[in-house]
Amino acid sequence: MGQRIEVRWEGDGLRFEGSSADGTMRMASSRDGEGAGLRPMQTLAIALGGCIGMDVVSILQRMRQPLEGLWIEVEGQQADEYPRRYTELTVTYHVRGAVDERRLQRAIGLSENKYCSVRASLGTDVRLTSRYDIET
């Protein structure tokens, strides 16, 4: 059998807690107010950022690039009609270190097109645009 998670309603509003053997997270509807928990679509964008981030760091380390830091912004556009799925995602990689630009491009391409299971799960009809900046 595959990976197992649980999602439980907290009994108040539209608040849920998701858990696995590795940890927990809170989710809530936008009507529950700010700070009540992440929205489900936010968790999907975070999962994408985490997945590609892990790949890019791993690939750059194998390429022996002097990566000092990485943070990723993911901005999503959703369909107007239900289900309000992502139609477009823009990923901006902020890289710190004297990383070779061509190797960074290669690492990003490998992650987004081959290794990242979250990206693959989103399907090819979700347009993905990537940008990066390198701060040395």
N, C-alpha and C positions, 0 to 999 in steps of 0.2 A: 504494500500500500504506500501511497505517497505522503507528502508532508501534511500534518494535521494542525489546524488552527481552530479556535473557538471564538465566536463573537456573541456577547451577551448584552441584552438590553438592560440598562441600569434602573429601569422602572420609572424614570422621570423624563418627560419630554422625548426627544429623539436622541438620547445619549446611549452610546454603546462602548463596551470595552472589548478589544480584540486581544487575544493572547495566543502564544505558542510556547513551546518549551524554552524558547530563547528570550522572551520578554513580553511586555504588554504595551498597548497604546489606547488612548481614548479618542473616540470619534463622536461628532455631534452634527446636527443639522444647523444651518445658518440661523434658523429661527430660535435656537437655544442660546444664541448670543456669543459674543467674542469670548474666547478663553474656555469655553465649555469642552472643546476638543477639536481635533482636526476634522475637516470635511472629507468625506470619502475620496473625492477627486483630488484633494490636496495630497492625500496619502499615496495616490497613484503617481502623482508628479514627484513626490519625495522618493518613492521606490525607484522611479526612473533615474533620478539624480544620483541616488546611492549606488545603483547597479552600474551605471556608466562610470561613475567616479571610481569605484573599486577596480573596474577594468582598466581605466586610463592610468591610474597609479601603478597597478601591477605591470602593465605593459611598459610604461616609462622606466620603471625600476629594472625590468629585464633588459631594456635598452641602455641601461647604465646612465640615465639622464639625471642631472643634478636637481631634481624636483625638491623644492623647499616647502611648497604649500599649494593647495588646490581648493577652491570653493566653486560651487556650481549653482547657477540660477536657472530655474525652469519656469517659463511663462507659458500658460496654456490658453488657447481659445476654444470655447465650447460651442456646440451647435445650439441654435436658438430653440429648436423643437426637442421634445423628449424622445428618446433618452438623450440628455444633454452631454453627449460624449465629447471627448477631445477631438477636434478636427485638425488642430495645428499646435505644435509645441516648439518653442524656441528655447534652446539650451545654450547658455553662455558659460564658458569655462574661464575662470580667472586663475591663471597659473603664475606661481612665483618660483623663480629660479632661472638659471641660464640654460633653459631647455631649448634644444634645436627645434625650430618651427616645423620642419618637415617631419620630424619624428613625432611631434605632438599631433600633427594632422593625421599621421598614420595610426597612432594610438586611438584617436577619436573615431576614425573610420572603422577600425577593427571592432571597437566596442559597439558602436551604433549599428553596424551592418552584419556582425558575425557573433559576438559573444554575449551581449546583454539580453538576457531572457525577458526582462520587462519590456524592452523595446520590441522584441519579436512578438510578445504577447499583445502589444497594441495594434499590430497589423500594419500593412503597408498603406492603408487608406488614411492613416494619421500622418500628416506632413510634419517632418522634423527638420528644423533649421538649426544649424550650429554656428556659433561664433566663439572666438577666444581672444584673450589678451594675455600677453606674457609680461610680467613685471620682474625685471632682473635685479 
